[in-house]
Amino acid sequence: MARFRPGPDPDFPYLGEFDRYTFPDPLSAEDDIIAVGGNLSPGMLLSAYEQGIFPWYNPEDPVIWQSPDPRCLIFPDTLHISGSMRKIFNHGIYEIYFDRDFAAVITACGAVYRPKQGGTWITEDIKKAYIELHRLGYAHSAEAWQDGVLAGGCYGVLLGGAFFGESMFSVKPNASKAAFLALARKLFAAGARFIDCQVPTPHLLSLGGQVMSRADFLRLLRATLAA
């Protein structure tokens, strides 16, 4: 990838909210990487999510567009809220808000130290791009506050009945989990068909994540967006 400049390509056309770009078909990909290059303009990001693709790359890399196989999803009937989390909700340990401070949530997600990663993939370019998506009404945050301080949260992109989770952070015990579970309940109550959690992890599986092939996910996504 040495021939690509790091980050978004300044020479790539800016795509507005209603512009669309056709990515290579993920079903034809040999691995998770679908494309390299382009930028993070609203139309580019929305095009990617509509096609089951999202940006995931290191700061020294160009924009890398990925569609993992397998994929991890949570459905209304698989969402799991443990007894300990129910106690946290019942006792009001955290005040839960939605979209109260999206910028603070994505900034905190980028600042969290993750031992198995060399750094953060949430660069300034990523933050700027998703804050713009939030301004346009597509990106949303769920936040757990305690004594007036943001204790944890998560954010993602909502398109029709599909929510694409991006990242979460926590500075207090179970704060990010409380924010995520509250968001999941809100989404499912409003008719969302699934939450895309991207790559399966033990943590996501404990919350009710289900693993499915990329092909099955893409079929489900197309049907969901069509509805």
Residue pairs with C-beta under 8 A, 6 or more apart in sequence:
1 36
1 61
1 62
4 36
4 37
4 61
4 62
5 62
6 59
6 60
6 61
6 62
7 59
7 62
7 63
7 123
7 125
8 38
8 39
8 40
8 62
8 63
8 125
9 37
9 38
9 39
9 62
9 63
10 39
12 37
12 38
12 39
14 39
14 41
15 21
15 39
15 41
15 42
15 43
15 44
15 47
16 41
16 42
16 43
17 42
17 43
17 46
17 136
18 43
19 41
19 43
19 47
20 43
20 46
20 47
20 50
21 38
21 43
21 44
21 47
21 48
22 47
22 51
23 34
23 35
23 47
23 48
23 51
23 53
23 65
24 34
24 35
26 34
26 51
26 52
26 53
26 67
26 69
26 214
26 218
27 214
27 215
27 218
29 67
32 66
32 67
32 68
32 69
33 64
33 65
33 66
34 53
34 65
34 66
34 67
35 53
35 64
35 65
36 62
36 63
36 64
36 65
37 62
37 63
38 44
38 63
38 65
39 63
40 55
40 63
40 125
40 126
40 128
40 129
41 129
42 129
42 132
42 133
42 136
42 138
45 55
45 129
45 130
45 133
45 157
46 133
46 138
46 159
48 54
48 55
48 65
49 157
49 159
49 162
49 164
50 159
50 221
50 225
51 67
52 67
52 214
52 217
52 218
52 221
53 65
53 66
53 67
54 65
54 66
54 67
54 164
54 166
54 198
55 63
55 64
55 65
55 66
55 126
56 64
56 66
56 121
57 63
57 64
57 121
58 118
58 119
58 121
59 119
59 120
59 121
59 123
67 214
67 218
68 198
68 199
68 214
69 213
69 214
69 215
70 200
70 211
70 212
70 213
70 214
71 196
71 198
71 199
71 200
71 211
71 212
71 213
71 214
71 217
72 196
72 197
72 198
72 199
72 200
72 201
72 204
72 205
72 209
72 210
72 211
73 194
73 195
73 196
73 197
73 209
73 210
73 212
73 217
73 220
74 184
74 194
74 195
74 197
74 204
74 207
74 208
74 209
74 210
75 193
75 194
75 208
75 210
76 188
76 192
76 193
78 208
78 209
78 210
79 181
79 184
79 185
79 188
79 207
79 208
80 206
80 207
80 208
81 89
81 181
82 206
84 174
85 174
85 177
85 178
85 181
88 94
88 174
88 178
89 178
89 181
89 182
93 146
93 174
93 178
94 144
94 145
94 146
94 151
94 152
94 172
94 175
94 178
94 179
95 144
95 145
95 146
96 142
96 143
96 144
96 145
96 178
96 179
96 182
97 142
97 143
97 145
98 140
98 141
98 142
98 143
98 183
98 186
99 134
99 140
99 141
100 141
100 143
100 145
101 141
101 143
101 150
102 130
102 131
102 134
102 139
102 140
102 141
102 155
103 127
103 131
103 134
104 143
104 150
104 153
105 141
105 143
105 150
105 153
105 154
105 155
105 169
106 122
106 126
106 127
106 130
106 131
106 141
106 155
106 167
107 127
108 150
108 153
108 169
108 171
109 122
109 153
109 154
109 155
109 166
109 167
109 168
109 169
110 120
110 122
110 123
110 126
110 127
110 167
111 120
111 169
112 120
112 169
112 170
114 120
122 167
130 139
130 155
130 157
130 166
131 139
133 139
133 157
134 140
134 141
134 155
138 157
138 158
138 159
139 155
139 156
139 157
139 158
140 155
140 156
140 157
140 158
140 183
141 153
141 154
141 155
142 153
142 154
142 155
142 179
142 180
142 182
142 183
142 186
143 150
143 152
143 153
143 179
144 150
144 151
144 152
144 153
144 170
144 172
144 175
144 176
144 178
144 179
144 182
145 151
146 172
146 175
150 171
151 170
151 171
151 172
151 175
152 168
152 169
152 170
152 171
152 172
152 174
152 175
152 176
152 177
152 178
152 179
153 168
153 169
153 175
153 176
153 179
154 165
154 166
154 167
154 168
154 169
154 176
154 179
154 180
154 183
155 166
155 167
155 168
156 163
156 164
156 165
156 166
156 195
157 163
157 164
157 166
158 164
158 187
158 192
159 225
160 224
160 225
160 227
161 191
161 192
161 193
161 194
161 224
161 225
161 227
162 192
162 193
162 194
162 196
162 221
162 224
162 225
163 183
163 187
163 192
163 194
163 195
163 196
164 195
164 196
164 198
165 180
165 195
165 196
165 197
165 198
168 176
168 179
168 180
169 176
170 176
170 177
177 207
180 207
181 207
184 195
184 207
187 195
193 220
193 224
193 227
194 220
194 224
196 217
196 221
197 204
197 209
200 209
200 211
201 209
205 211
212 220
